């Protein structure tokens, strides 16, 4: 099945793109999708970033099971002043 992934801020910079269409297996979770992306885009691999996850504009936990056509957003920490 295919899902659309949106990346923002430091994740977009590290991946070199702001949107990815990814083919994943049926029953895949947000956590499993993140691991696939970290393998495909090694610059995403460094740890230490606490992410929030959203599917179809709703925040979810990493064990959320994805469906065909879902829009997944990985939200990095926000800083500013």
C-alpha positions, 0 to 999 in steps of 0.5 A: 500500500502507498502512503504520503509522508510529509517532512518539516524543518530539520527532517526536511533538511536531512532528507532533502525533500518535503514529501515522499510517497512510500510503498509499505506492507499492509498492517505497517505502523507509524513506527515501522514507516519511520524505520523504513525512512531512516534506512532509505534516508540515512541522514534521518538516522541520528537519534536524539530527536523526539518526534510527534506523529500525525496521520490525516491531521490527527496526532497518533502514537507510533503503534498506529496502524496505517492504511492505504492513502494515509498522509503521515507527518513526522513533526520534529521539536519546535524551538524559537523565541 
